[in-house]
Amino acid sequence: MTFEEIYFEHHKMVYNLALQYVQNIEDAEEITQDVFIKVFDKINSFNNKSSMKTWIYRIAINQSLDFIKSKKSKKRSFLSSIFSLSDNATTLEAINFNHPGIELEQKETYQKLFKSINQLSNNQKTVLILLKIEDKSQAETAEIMNLSVKAIESLFQRAKNNLEILLNQNG
């Protein structure tokens, strides 16, 4: 399979997954581009232990999480330099919400939902996105996250409980 075939088969999946993490078109496009640069660079090290799709999912998840971490780090650094704040004191979290599939009247509701999802741990956020937004089975999610199905069930329950708490707090 050529790189072009891999790209055309998987680029929409990667873009949609990235969009679930960052809720911003431009950022999702950047992540998608970065994912396929990594796929191109590492295609020779792909060892068929999992499917190509699972391998690309893992890269996309890691790239999305790295992108978010990098963006938060830059934001903290910028705010710290302006306000002379320590990293621990910066709790501002402005979301540039630009999701193409959401109508204007639903935007506020989804902003609250994604704000709460974004406050979950990376594993809890990933399990929610894969199971409920990407509509993956527990078995598929377990394979993508390299965890057991039991661990996925437990992680999902904790994610649901924590999300409910966060939604009530964020009202």
C-alpha positions as CSV (number, residue, x, y, z in Angstrom):
1,M,0.0,0.0,0.0
2,T,1.4,3.4,-1.0
3,F,1.6,6.4,1.3
4,E,-1.0,8.1,-0.9
5,E,-3.4,5.2,-0.5
6,I,-2.9,5.2,3.3
7,Y,-3.5,8.9,3.4
8,F,-6.7,8.8,1.3
9,E,-8.1,5.9,3.3
10,H,-7.4,7.3,6.8
11,H,-7.2,11.1,6.6
12,K,-10.9,11.8,7.4
13,M,-10.7,9.5,10.4
14,V,-7.6,11.3,11.7
15,Y,-9.1,14.7,11.1
16,N,-12.4,13.8,12.8
17,L,-10.6,12.3,15.8
18,A,-8.3,15.4,16.1
19,L,-11.3,17.6,15.9
20,Q,-12.9,15.8,18.9
21,Y,-9.8,16.6,20.9
22,V,-9.3,20.3,20.0
23,Q,-12.7,21.4,18.7
24,N,-11.1,23.7,16.2
25,I,-10.8,23.2,12.5
26,E,-7.4,24.8,12.0
27,D,-5.8,22.9,14.9
28,A,-7.4,19.6,13.7
29,E,-5.9,20.2,10.2
30,E,-2.5,20.9,11.7
31,I,-2.7,17.7,13.8
32,T,-3.8,15.7,10.8
33,Q,-0.8,17.0,8.8
34,D,1.5,16.2,11.7
35,V,0.1,12.7,12.0
36,F,0.7,11.8,8.4
37,I,4.2,13.3,8.6
38,K,4.8,10.8,11.4
39,V,3.1,8.0,9.5
40,F,5.4,8.7,6.5
41,D,8.5,8.9,8.7
42,K,7.7,5.6,10.6
43,I,5.9,3.5,7.9
44,N,9.0,1.3,7.7
45,S,8.8,0.5,11.4
46,F,5.1,-0.5,11.2
47,N,5.2,-4.2,12.3
48,N,1.7,-5.5,11.6
49,K,1.1,-6.4,15.3
50,S,-2.1,-4.4,15.0
51,S,-4.0,-3.1,11.9
52,M,-2.8,-0.1,10.0
53,K,-5.9,1.7,11.2
54,T,-5.2,1.0,14.9
55,W,-1.6,2.1,14.4
56,I,-2.7,5.4,12.8
57,Y,-5.4,5.9,15.6
58,R,-2.7,5.6,18.2
59,I,-0.5,8.1,16.4
60,A,-3.4,10.5,16.0
61,I,-4.4,10.2,19.7
62,N,-0.8,10.8,20.8
63,Q,-0.4,13.7,18.4
64,S,-3.6,15.3,19.6
65,L,-2.6,15.0,23.2
66,D,0.8,16.3,22.5
67,F,-0.7,19.3,20.6
68,I,-3.0,20.1,23.5
69,K,-0.1,19.9,26.0
70,S,2.1,22.1,23.8
71,K,-0.6,24.7,23.4
72,K,-1.2,24.8,27.2
73,S,2.5,25.1,27.8
74,K,2.8,28.0,25.4
75,K,-0.3,29.7,26.9
76,R,1.1,29.3,30.5
77,S,4.5,30.6,29.4
78,F,2.9,33.6,27.7
79,L,0.7,34.4,30.7
80,S,3.5,33.9,33.1
81,S,5.7,36.3,31.2
82,I,2.9,39.0,31.1
83,F,1.6,38.6,34.6
84,S,4.6,37.1,36.4
85,L,2.6,34.1,37.4
86,S,3.9,30.7,38.3
87,D,2.8,27.7,36.2
88,N,0.7,26.5,39.1
89,A,-1.3,29.8,39.3
90,T,-2.5,29.8,35.7
91,T,-5.9,28.1,35.5
92,L,-7.3,30.0,32.5
93,E,-8.7,27.7,29.9
94,A,-10.2,29.6,26.9
95,I,-11.4,27.2,24.3
96,N,-11.4,28.5,20.7
97,F,-14.5,26.4,19.8
98,N,-14.8,26.1,16.0
99,H,-16.5,22.8,15.3
100,P,-18.1,22.5,11.8
101,G,-20.8,20.0,12.8
102,I,-22.5,22.0,15.4
103,E,-25.3,24.5,14.8
104,L,-25.0,27.9,16.4
105,E,-27.9,27.4,18.8
106,Q,-26.2,24.2,20.1
107,K,-22.8,25.8,20.3
108,E,-23.1,26.9,24.0
109,T,-24.2,23.5,25.1
110,Y,-21.4,21.8,23.3
111,Q,-18.9,24.3,24.5
112,K,-19.8,23.4,28.1
113,L,-19.7,19.7,27.3
114,F,-16.3,19.8,25.6
115,K,-15.0,22.2,28.3
116,S,-15.8,19.4,30.8
117,I,-14.5,16.6,28.7
118,N,-11.2,18.6,28.3
119,Q,-10.8,18.7,32.1
120,L,-10.7,14.8,32.2
121,S,-7.5,12.9,32.3
122,N,-6.0,12.0,28.9
123,N,-7.1,8.4,29.2
124,Q,-10.6,9.3,30.3
125,K,-11.0,11.8,27.5
126,T,-9.7,9.3,25.0
127,V,-12.0,6.5,26.1
128,L,-15.0,8.9,25.9
129,I,-14.1,10.1,22.5
130,L,-13.5,6.6,21.1
131,L,-16.5,4.9,22.6
132,K,-19.1,7.7,22.4
133,I,-18.0,10.1,19.7
134,E,-16.1,7.8,17.3
135,D,-18.6,4.9,18.1
136,K,-15.9,2.3,18.6
137,S,-16.6,-0.9,20.4
138,Q,-14.9,-1.7,23.8
139,A,-12.7,-4.2,22.1
140,E,-11.6,-1.8,19.4
141,T,-11.0,0.9,22.0
142,A,-9.0,-1.6,24.1
143,E,-6.8,-2.4,21.1
144,I,-6.3,1.3,20.2
145,M,-5.4,2.3,23.7
146,N,-3.4,-0.9,24.3
147,L,-5.5,-1.8,27.4
148,S,-7.7,-4.7,28.4
149,V,-11.5,-4.6,27.8
150,K,-12.0,-4.6,31.6
151,A,-9.7,-1.6,32.0
152,I,-11.7,0.2,29.3
153,E,-14.9,-0.6,31.1
154,S,-13.5,0.8,34.4
155,L,-11.9,3.8,32.7
156,F,-15.2,4.6,31.0
157,Q,-17.2,4.4,34.2
158,R,-14.7,6.7,35.9
159,A,-14.9,9.1,32.9
160,K,-18.7,9.1,33.0
161,N,-18.8,9.8,36.8
162,N,-16.2,12.6,36.5
163,L,-17.9,14.1,33.5
164,E,-21.2,14.2,35.4
165,I,-19.4,16.0,38.3
166,L,-17.7,18.5,36.0
167,L,-20.9,19.2,34.1
168,N,-22.7,20.0,37.4
169,Q,-19.8,22.3,38.4
170,N,-19.6,24.0,35.1
171,G,-23.4,24.4,35.1
